[in-house]
Amino acid sequence: MAEASRPGPAVDEARAALEDVSDPAAKAVVLALLAVRDELRTMSEREARVDARLKQMNQYLGALANKP
């Protein structure tokens, strides 16, 4: 619960990025780009975890296949 009440790094980045932007349309674009970047980062982290699991599964299956 404490995390929800405290602004995170993404909020700080958005505030910093918007400081020099005065046009509302440009602000919307900046926020959209930050959201897309955050989503891509999340997807990349998820992909890395899935890749690690697949490698473990491959090693396990390889060990089973080579078992006498």
Buried (B, 14 or more C-beta within 10 A) or exposed (E): EEEEEEEEEEEEEBEEBBEEBEEEEEBEEBBEEBEEEBEEEEEEEEEEEEEEEEEEEEEEEEEEEEEE
